[in-house]
Amino acid sequence: MATPIPDSLEPLSPSDLIGVVRDLIGEVGRLRAENEKLSDALTKLKAEHQAAKDELARLKKLPPRPPQKPSGMDKATHGGGDNKSRGGAPSHRRRGSQLPALRRPHDRDRGLRARL
């Protein structure tokens, strides 16, 4: 950056503030470009790493990887987490007994009754 940013921006004139903002915008652009390059490099390295793993598995005569199916996470990210678009409350898997707590056989043995 051309000018160092002071601890406080209050004593700066409006033209100095504009210069600082321009420098910051330039720095953000530079960092975005660097991030894009690093992301591309990471993608290439991941592909190369997977190819090396596949080659190692082939040399060890291991079974091949199963075909990779889409996860469906892109569909689930419709924003906000509201369940109205899917038609109601989400279904959760229950654990334990499938009978409601007051209708279990051991509750009947104790003489407990469910109130409706």
URSULQUI-V84955 format. One record per pair of residues at least 24 apart in sequence whose ideal C-beta (glycine too) atoms are under 6 Angstrom apart, sorted by the first residue. I is the first residue (numbers start at 1). J is the second residue. D is the distance in Angstrom with one decimal. If there is no record, write none. Layout:
BEGIN
I,J,D  I,J,D
END
This chain:
BEGIN
1,27,5.9
END
